[in-house]
Amino acid sequence: MVGRPLPDTELVARAKRGDAAAYEELVRRHQTIALRTAYLVAGNDADAQEAAQDAFVKAYRALGRFRPGFPFRPWLLRIVANEARNRRRSAGRRAALALRAAEEGPSGGAAPSPEGALLAGQERERLLAAVNGLREEERLVIACRYFLELSEEETAAALGVRHGTVKSRTSRALARLRAVLAEHGDGHVFPMTTLEGGGE
């Protein structure tokens, strides 16, 4: 596809008419966030890879039921999350939130000092431990909103809940995190300001 990138709506319309290249472009455009969402829910690489792959196949087969005018990404992420959830359930395990440092480069492109990197690493470990201590529904909403940087609409779609539920779970989870970090922390505010600066 030469020239200006086509919007998702146009690519979906073309894919519905049998344009395989249009669907391939949708896959390319959304495969990173699909994989990260699957990994968040499934908790391991193998299941995440399979879930994302199967989700793209299922989404392709379901294109006829996709409602024109609606955003494609939240619809896709709901399918991805369902696939990942099914795999995790069948394996009978609770997924822990695991983020890879390689996925997030330093802000502004400047390399952090060794001291800064160590501090950031310690803060990150504290934050992840606190997030992993949340109930699963709260952990997932925090991870979607602040680690994957999904909108409230996309989070609602991925988790299969209402928009208002995302808001209330986020508020509850942030309050719990604030309490846990204040109780076990040493006064640093890095984790909470990091979270509250993310999302919408």
Secondary structure as GFF3:
##gff-version 3
##sequence-region A 1 200
A	DSSP	alpha_helix	8	16	.	.	.	ID=ss1
A	DSSP	alpha_helix	20	42	.	.	.	ID=ss2
A	DSSP	alpha_helix	45	61	.	.	.	ID=ss3
A	DSSP	three_ten_helix	63	65	.	.	.	ID=ss4
A	DSSP	alpha_helix	72	91	.	.	.	ID=ss5
A	DSSP	three_ten_helix	101	103	.	.	.	ID=ss6
A	DSSP	three_ten_helix	107	109	.	.	.	ID=ss7
A	DSSP	alpha_helix	114	132	.	.	.	ID=ss8
A	DSSP	alpha_helix	136	142	.	.	.	ID=ss9
A	DSSP	pi_helix	143	147	.	.	.	ID=ss10
A	DSSP	alpha_helix	152	159	.	.	.	ID=ss11
A	DSSP	alpha_helix	163	184	.	.	.	ID=ss12
A	DSSP	alpha_helix	190	196	.	.	.	ID=ss13
###
